[in-house]
Amino acid sequence: MPPSMTKSSANKLTNGDVFHRTSNGKTSSRRNGFVKNHCLFQQPQQKNRRPSENNHVVRNASLYNKAFVEQFEETPLLVAVLTYMGYGILTIFGYLRDFLRHWGMEKCHVAREREEQKDFVPLYQDFENFYTRNLYMRIRDNWNRPICSVPGAKMDLLERASKDYNWTFQHTGKLVKDVINMGSYNYLGFAENTGRCADAATESTHHYGVGVGSTRYEMGNLDIHEELEQLVARFLGVESSMAFGMGFATNSMNIPALAGKGCLILSDELNHASLVLGARLSGSIIRVFKHNNMVSLEKLLRDAIVHGQPRTRRPWKKILILVEGIYSMEGSIVRLPEVIALKKRYKAFLYLDEAHSIGALGPRGGGVVDYFALDPKDVDIMMGTFTKSFGAAGGYIGGKRELIDYLRSHSHSAIYATSMSPPVSQQIITSMKIIMGEDGTTLGVVRLRQLSENTTYFRRKLREMGFIIYGNDDSPVVPMMLYMPAKIGAFGREMLKRNIGTVVVGFPATPIIESRARFCVSAAHTRDILDTALEAISEVGDILQLKYSRHQRRPHLPSSLGSWSSEESLLQEPSHVKPSVIASTTDGHWKCKDDVALLKRWALRLASDGLYGWLTTGFTAG
């Protein structure tokens, strides 16, 4: 919902995907709502794949050292229709309110073009402005909540209220204490005001002060900056590295130094706004490939080699592939082994953004390269930020020494930006040494293991409850689908009532019908904290009817949907359906062999449960 960037989640079904199939080898009906598993190494199902899928898996399975499982369950058809209807109704009422504002019957608080400037080029986009004042303002209270404590596993919020429907807010003076924080990128729990990191940062503040007041090229190059860069290079396993004071600028200001006119940039369609901005500022030709789709990427690479630059057909000066380690809105992990294989085959360069994956993935916390046990030398430019796993600020770029020496003299972020604050540098150094085990303790290993266990546990429980969860099983970013516009605000408010702080996201940060809540799992979360959050999520999910998944739910979870609310009761073999129209799938679920049988079952349910029960439970559950 906040204007962070526009993304598209279309075409998530990529090479290597697995369909749920019936036991007789036939593909289950392509009705809306089946699960798409991006999974290598599912040997029992490979014999049932289509030829193109089977060939791809056999060709690429050898590149992976572990199972690679990602799930993107399709939006149920009725949910999609109702979501569009919801936005349509809101749009109609928005135009009605704009009509009232135009004639002075309702006050408009948003910025508009002055009457004397109506013939000028507009400063504001019409639809974005319309969306902000008529849709976003209705649920604006879910964002920008003031926090007045350390954003750790729990936090304190400053209560606020609005008397003009979220146009303005007033602080009530009350505190909402001990709110469970399920939204911060505090993956390893280093966002804290006590402990070794806090003590070291305090000591650094006494020694160096807070600010530097100069660039690295002038009077702002401190010994602590040199120590930080050497430590980062050792942590990444590269020759050299360079630190920057802002993570966003690390991408947006360095990509233009690496590519320019006559170069080609191939960018994943779900890349972060900083990567998109950096690519646009470079002046290079940009082509977008489907998210994590190696077939799409290889096609663009092949076409680039064959056809060359537009009009002149000269070879490209440079081909640069931009990908992320973990995609922050989808929770998916880049297929890095396949990307590296393609970049070697077509002699391209690879730029890897590990903002969310560094420290959060891999047995050593080395990010997606460590996760896949790959050689860091195979990645030409390794970028990451210190704002997530390290509880600090800024970013880095690592690679060959020649690359870093070039960036020191050509990067705008290096030449014109103020040096990183010394206490921030010390926070990064201390936390990184803990992760590497150079502090003489096993605290880093414990936190990495705790994050992995929490991620697995949280994702598994949400799926068992019946929610649609996106992304990789090992990703600490957990998107839970909400879809309908009214449920975006309702979910955030209901969770806060239960003392759970969550992040809800909608258009333009996601496609307009794929609104979601995004949870970030942390090593600082205890099992009790996660269970409390899961219980609240399940309760709110029942109230708002968010359990859209066709996955089986735990039978002992409380549900307000009645006996038909869980898929266990929905998909069990009914007595009134002949055994011939039911087939057992490989995961033990029951599914109808054809849509006609499914419609018969729903018709019988309609007669017994009534229209309301059918609509609210049958389609909601699957």
Salt bridges, closest charged atoms under 4 A:
ASP17 OD1 - HIS38 NE2 3.55
ASP17 OD1 - ARG335 NH2 3.87
GLU53 OE1 - ARG21 NH2 3.63
GLU53 OE2 - ARG50 NH2 2.98
GLU70 OE1 - HIS38 ND1 3.59
GLU74 OE2 - LYS36 NZ 3.91
ASP98 OD1 - ARG101 NH1 2.65
ASP98 OD2 - ARG133 NH2 2.85
GLU106 OE2 - ARG97 NH2 2.65
GLU106 OE2 - ARG101 NH2 3.50
GLU115 OE2 - LYS118 NZ 3.57
GLU116 OE2 - ARG114 NE 3.70
ASP141 OD1 - ARG493 NH2 2.82
ASP156 OD2 - LYS177 NZ 3.76
GLU192 OE2 - ARG447 NH2 3.58
GLU227 OE2 - LYS433 NZ 3.52
GLU229 OE2 - ARG216 NH1 3.00
GLU229 OE1 - ARG408 NH2 3.12
ASP268 OD1 - HIS291 ND1 3.06
GLU298 OE2 - ARG302 NH2 3.65
GLU298 OE2 - ARG345 NH1 2.85
ASP303 OD2 - LYS299 NZ 3.13
GLU330 OE1 - LYS12 NZ 3.96
GLU330 OE2 - ARG516 NH1 2.90
GLU338 OE1 - HIS56 NE2 3.17
GLU338 OE2 - ARG335 NH1 3.48
ASP370 OD1 - ARG364 NE 3.68
ASP378 OD1 - LYS344 NZ 3.19
ASP380 OD2 - LYS343 NZ 3.10
GLU438 OE1 - ARG234 NH2 2.95
ASP439 OD2 - ARG196 NH1 3.00
GLU464 OE2 - ARG460 NH1 3.43
GLU464 OE1 - LYS461 NZ 3.95
GLU464 OE1 - ARG554 NE 3.74
ASP473 OD1 - ARG463 NH1 3.26
GLU494 OE2 - LYS497 NZ 3.14
GLU494 OE1 - ARG498 NH1 2.85
GLU514 OE1 - LYS12 NZ 3.16
GLU514 OE1 - ARG516 NH2 3.19
GLU539 OE2 - ARG498 NH2 3.27
ASP542 OD1 - LYS547 NZ 2.83
GLU567 OE2 - HIS589 ND1 3.38
ASP587 OD2 - HIS20 ND1 3.57
ASP587 OD2 - HIS589 ND1 3.70
ASP595 OD1 - ARG31 NH1 3.33
ASP609 OD2 - ARG605 NE 3.86
